[in-house]
Amino acid sequence: MSTAGDLAATIRELVHANRILAHEGVVDAFGHVSVRHPHDPQRYLLSRSRSPAIVTAPDIMEFTLEGEAVDAGGRRPYAERPIHGAVYEMRPDVNAVVHNHAYEVVPFSVSAASPLRAVTHVSAVIGAAVPVWDIRTRFGDTNLLVVTMAQGRDLAATLGGGRVALMRGHGCVVAGRTLREAVNTAIYLRVNAILQQQALQLGEPQYLSPGEIERCTELQLSAFALDRAWEYWAARAGCENV
Ligand code: MN
């Protein structure tokens, strides 16, 4: 594939990722997804500031890891892009990042009594322990948005080597080796929150063991599983038309 074709394919996949996350209820008016630039690991691609439900290829902008637009072209970027740049900066293994405020996930960011834990094999990808980052700890009273690289780096440090970190009273950040991996994890993070809430109501949930989480993750993040899920989500979201 040519270099230009490679970039065009990445942008197309990113547009589809936006549409899929919107259709699956992970993002609404807010939330965003990025991918590391296929030719330059010091840059990433992210839509201009608009709902992922209506993102198209011309909306995709290129940023340095510090969050500077390479060619803004009059387009207004998302305020919370430091979430993306800080994760790419700290994690060379990460090539896609999702930030969202999924309503079902947020309660687990504010309730220390019920930490988010994997309840089903398809959601094992969230990991054995999901850390919660609180912007107030280091930055005091803010509007809770992650708008500086210092805040982004602090969040990335809480994410550590994992795939998911919750953000207290706000939402979460999800990291993946590929767009498909990050989107898959963000979708099943929300599914897990729904199912865990139901299991907690029934009482005394039995969560997946660390060994089960390891084995289930290997399967769920295999190309076979990711491609099958992506085909389904893309069809549901009408991606053939964008
Ligand atoms: Mn946000």
Boltz pocket constraint, residues with backbone or C-beta under 6 A from the ligand:
constraints:
  - pocket:
      binder: B
      contacts: [[A, 30], [A, 31], [A, 80], [A, 99], [A, 100], [A, 101], [A, 145], [A, 170], [A, 171]]
      max_distance: 6.0
